[in-house]
Amino acid sequence: MHVLILTEGSLSWGLGHLYRCLGFARYFANKGIAVTWLVCGDQRAADFLEKHTVGSGVLLDWTKPENLAYYLDGCLCAIVDSYHAPLECYKQIALHVPHCVWVDDSARIAYPRGTVVNPNPLITQQHDSQAGGSELLSGFEYQLLREEFSNPPSRTYCDDVQRILVMIGATDLRRLTPRIVEAIQTALPETILDVIVPSTDQQREWMYLASDKVTLYGELDARGVCSLMHLADLAVTAAGQTLCESASQGLPTLAVGVAENQRLHAEAMQNVGAIRFVGWHNDPHLLDHLTSALMDIRSLEIRRKMGGLGLATLDGRGVQRIGCAVLGWCDNPTLRKAVHLDSEQVWRISNHPSVREYSINKDEIPWDEHEKWFSNAIVSANLLFFVAENDGKVVGQLRYKLSSDKTSEVSVSLSPDTRGGGIAARLLKEGDVRCFAAWPQRQSSRRYLY
């Protein structure tokens, strides 16, 4: 059992699809489910796979049926994020994979059976439900962000702009970075600039920009980007996925359009009020527009409002929402592996009268007995032990015990205030998948203990 991520990336296409699919890869990998990437692209995509990929990945033209068929066998869920794959390719995947996610923020085609994810509210998705077609998840709440961009720390907005982050994409084909840096230095000469230049060749070429007020960074992971966003008072970025990342951190942003497919994305973010679009890469007056915007956005009131609107719009939980909607899993509470610190909370749930009433052993469990059992249970090779957690509090448990006949005996219990909403059934849906991922080639029969 595995999950397939099918996407594309290159020097000319950019790496935006690869970066936003990282959220899916981590979501499934954290649940113990194998992830395989199939990527159409060039050496830039190959470098990404080597450095960033969660799971295994290959550079492959997966749009050809003869290349794709092998990977569809045993696939639980396929996630496709492409601007180029033909409809026939989607149909082939839908025929063989039970759960399909089609990521599309341009309403490119009318998709077959599966779930279309369109985070841009300005775009009307083509949707043919009468023909047994796709379901639709639309809106900013389904924006694909990496987990580092959720739960940002509280932000303090300074009276003036003291530090600016400049980030013109993983491939600055338009060579805008030097021009933007020089324009900012002219308008705000005392401002500190953090400039991200992922390309090694461009780093060497533009090293002359570095000074006591300008620091050049190479390619950073999400944690590194977040750290610079938290230090900055303002960002100047390309109008792609970075706009959503900066908004999720409450960082006011000035956006520059570098590709036509960014047009409606930037418009939607500007309508929210989290960013300001200053112009297109080929606008002869782009730097004048940037300078004017820099002067305007120095206002504390404007920046605080923009940051607040960004935080209110993007919470970084889009991947989790999609996973739960597509697979029927539970988003809240979440299911995770039990650890020793959970022992007391599990003990209290297990000893609740309503739980003991439906248990085989109805006597209250002594603490010493529970603690010894729990310590052994969380390390047992024949037991999968999960807890359901809500806001840091354990509200339930789910256990799979491997029996001698190679079936799994399932135990589930929830705290009284968590029952009644179908949560146990959704936790079991996820638990079953994780059980098969951990113990492949085994059949499951349920016998509820409590």
N, C-alpha and C positions, 0 to 999 in steps of 0.2 A: 504494500500500500504506500502510495507516495502522492505528492502534489507537484504539478507541473506549472512552471512560470514560463510563458512564451512571449518574448518581447524583442526589441531591436535597439541598436545604438551604434553610432559611428561618428567620425569627425564632422561630417556634414549634417547628420540628423541630430547630433547632440546625444546626451546620456540621461535626459530627463526621465524617460520611461524606466530605465534601469534603476535609477535612484528611488523612484516612487514605488517600484515593486519590491524593494528591500523590506518595506514594512510587512508585506505579505509573507516573505521568506522567513522573517524572524517570528512572526505570529505562529506559523505552523511549526517551525523548528523548536520553539519554546515549548510546544506541546508534544514533542517527541516524534513528530511526523517527518519523514524524509522529504526533502525539497530538491527538485531537479530543474535547472534553468536551461532553456533552449533559446539562444540569442542569435538573430540575424545581425551581422555587423562586420566591422573591420577590426584592426589591431587595438583601437581605443576600447571597443567592447571587450576584446580579449583581456586587456589589461584590467578592466573593471572586474571581470569574472575572477581573475587571479587575486585581486586585492580585496574585494568587498563581498564576494558572494557567500551567502549563508546556504549551505548545502553543496551539491555538485552542479557543475555547469559546463556546457559545451557551446562553441560557436558553430551554428548550424542553420542552414536555410530550411527552417521547419515548415515553410509554406508549401513545400513539395510533399505530396502524400507518401511517397516512398521513404522519405526521411523521418516522417512523423509517426508512422504506424507503430513502430517498436516501442515508443515511449508511452503510448496510450494504454497499454495493457497494465491493469492493476492501479490505474490512476483514480484517486478519490476526487480530486478537484483540479481543474485547469483554470489558470488565470492568464488571459491574453490581453496585452497592452500594445497595440500596434496601429500605425497610421497607413500601413501598406498591405497587410495580409488580405487576400481575396475572401469573398463570402464562402466559397467552396471549402476553404480551409476550416472556417468556423463550423460549417456543417459536419465535416469529418470528425472534429473534436466532440461536438455535441452528440454524435451517434454513439460514441464509445465511453464517454466520461459522465458519471452521474451528476456532478455539480460543476457548472461552468460559469465563470465570471468574465464578462466582456467589458474591459475598461475603455471608455470612449467619451472624451470631452469635446468631440466635434460632430457628433451625430452622423458618422460616416456612412453606415449601412444599416439596413434592417436585419437584426440578428436572429439566428435560430434559437431553439430552446436554451435557456440559461438565464443569467441575471446580468443586465446591463448596468454598469456603474458610471454615472455622469455627474460629477461634482459641480458642474457649472450651471447655475440656475437660469442663465440667459439662453441656453441652447435647448431647443425642443428635440427630444430624441425620437428617431424613427422606431416605431414599436408596433408589431403586428400580433397582438394577442389573439385575434380571431383565428389565426392560422396555427395556434398552439405555440406561439413564439415566446419571446423573452419577457421576463419581469424587469421592472425598472427601479433602481435606487438613485434618486436625484437630489442634489443639494449639497451645500458646503459640509454638512455633517458626515458626508461620505468621502471627503477629501483624503487622499492617500498620503499620510505623513509617517515618517519613521518614529519609533517609540520615543526617541530622545526629545522630540518636539511636543510631547504631551506633558502636562503638569509642570509648567514653567514656574520658576521662583518669582516672588513678587518683584515688581520693577519700580525703581525710583526715577522719576523724570527730572532732569536737571533744569535749572533756569535757562541755560543756554546750551547750544550744541557744542559739546567739547570733544566728542569722539564719533567718527563715522566709519561704518563698514562698507567696503566696496567689493562687489562680487558679481562679475559679469559672466557667469556660467562656467561650466566645466571646459567649454571650448569657445574662447572668445574669437570667433572667426572674423568678426568685424573690427577687431583690434581697437576696441573702444577704451580699454582700461587706462592707457597713458593719457588720453585726452580728458577723460573724466577726472582722473587724479589731479591733473594740472588745473582744470577748471575749478575744482573744489579748493585747491590751494590758493588760487587767485582770489576767490570770493571769501574764503574763511582761512586766512593764513595761519592762525593760531590753533587750528583744529588738528587733532591727532587722527591719522588714517590707518586702518587695518585693511590691507588689500589682499584678497585671495586670488592667486594665479595658479590654477591646477596644472597647466601645461609646463613641463620642465623647460622646453625651448623658450617659451615666452618669459619664464622666470629669469633665465639668463639674459635674454634680450632687454628686459625692462628693469634690470637691477639698478640702473641709474636713477630710478624713481625713489629708491630707499634713502631715508635720511633720519634725523632724530625725531621727525614727526610722522614718517611714513614707514610702516613695517610691511614687508611682503611675505606672504605665507604660501606654501605649496598646497597640494591637495590635502584637505582635512576630512576626517570622518565627521559624522553627525554631531558627536559630542564636542569636537573642536569648533565646529561652526556655531553650535549653541553657546559655547563659552564666549566667543567674540560677539555674538548677538546680545548677550547679557551685559557686556561692557559698553556697547554702543548706545548712543543717543539717537542715531539715525542710520539708515542703510540706503545705499544707492545700488540697485541690482538690475539684472536683466529681468524681463517680465514673464519668467517661466515659473517653475515649481517653487523657486526661492521666495516668491511673494507670499505663498501660503505658509512657508516655514517662518518667515519673519513676522507675519501677522500672528501666528500661534504663540509667539514669544512677546507680543505686545510692543514690537519694534516698529515705529513709523518708517515708511519706506517710499523712496522715489524710484519709479520704475522706468526702464528704457526698453522699448520693443526691438528685438533683434531677429524675430522670425514671425511670419504671418500667422502661424497657428497660435500665437500668444495674444492676438488681438482681443478676442472675446473673453479670454481669461483675465487679462488686465482690466478690461471694462467692468467685469463682474466684481473684481476686487476693489476697483475705484468706487463703484456704486455703493459698496458696503461702507466705504470711508476709511479703510485701513491703509490704503496706498494712494499716491498721486502719480499719474502717468505723465512723464515730462516730454515724451516724443519718441520718434523712430530713429533707428541708427543712421538712416540716410537723409534725415532732415538737416538741411544746411544751418538751421537755427537751433539745433538740439542743445548745444552748450549754453546758448542764451536762455533757453527755457529752463535748463538745469540750474543756472545761476539764480534766476528769478525765484524758482521754487525753493532753493536753499535759503534765500533771504526771508521768504514767507514762513517757512516751516521752523524757523528759529523760535517762533512763538511757543512758549511752554503750553499754553492752552490748546493750541492746534495739535501738538505732538501727543499730549496726554489723551486727547479725544481720539486720535487715530489709533493709538496703542490700545485703548480700551475697546474700540470697535473690533480690532483684530482679535483680541482675546475672546470677545463675546461670540465671534463668528467661527473660529477654528480651535477646537480643543484637542486635536491630535488623536482622536479615537475612531477615525473613519475606518481603519482596517478592521478593528474589533467589531464594529457594527456590521460591516459587510460579511465577515466570517460568520457571525451569529445569524444574520438574516438568511444567508445562503445555505448553511449547514444545519440550522435549527438549534444551534448551541446557545448557551446562556451567557449574556453579556454582563449581567449583574445579578447575583454574585458571579465571580470568576472561579474557574477550577484550576488548581495548581497542586503540585506534589506536596505531600505533608512533610514537615520538618519537626525536629524535636521541640522547638518553641511552641508548637501547636498543641502539645500534649494536654495542658490544663483545659483549654477551651474545648477540645474534643471530649474530654472526660465529662465536662459539665453538660454538653449536649447529650452524650450517651446516658447520663444519669437522670435526665429529665423524665418525670413520671410518664409523659405521653410517649416517650421513646421506649422506656422499659416495658410499657404495657404491651407493645407489639413485638417484643424481643423473645427469643426462645428462652433465654435466662432472664427472668423478670426481677431478680434481686439487684439491689443497688451495688455498683462496682466499687470496691475499696480503692483508694488512691494508689497505694503501694502496688496492688495487683495490676491496676491500669498502667502505671508508669513502666513497670517491667514489660508488660505486653506491648505497649506503644513503642518502646525503644527497639524491641525485636521486629515489630511490624514494619517500621519505616525503612529497614535495611533488608528485609526478606526478599529473596529472589523469586519467591512464589506468590508475592502479594504486591499489587499496585494500590497505593494508598494516596488518595487525593482529598483535599479539603476545599470547600466552597468558601470564598472570602469576599466580604463586602466592607469597603472602607477600612481595611486593616483588621477586621474582626472575623473570626471563623464562625460561619453560620450553618455549616453542615459538613458531612463527610461522605465519601464514596470509595468503596473498596472492592477490588477484584481479586479473588483468591483462586489460584490455579489448583484444580482438583486432580486426583490421581488419574482420572479418565480423560484428562486434558480438556475438560470443560471449565468455565470460570463461574465461580459462585459470587454473586453480587450482593453487596450490603450498602444501603443508603439510609441516611437519617439527616434531618434538618432541624434547626431550632424552631420552636413554635411560631415565632413571628415571621418566619421565612416561608411558611407553608401556604398552600392555597392558590398559588399563581402558576402552577404548571412548571415550577422551577426544577423539581426533581426529574421530570421527564426530559427537560432540555439538558440537564447535567449528565443524564444517562446517555443521551445521544453523543455528546462529546466524549464521555468516558469510554463508551464502546469503541469508538474509533481509536482512541489512545491505547486501549487494551489490545486491539488487533495490531497496532503499530509496534507495540512492545513485545507481543507474543504472536508473531505471524504464523500462518498455517494451522491455527487452532480454532476450533468451533466454540461458540458460546451458547450456554443455556442459562437462563436466569432463575435463581431461586432466592426470593427476597427474605432476608433474615430480620431486618428492622430498618 
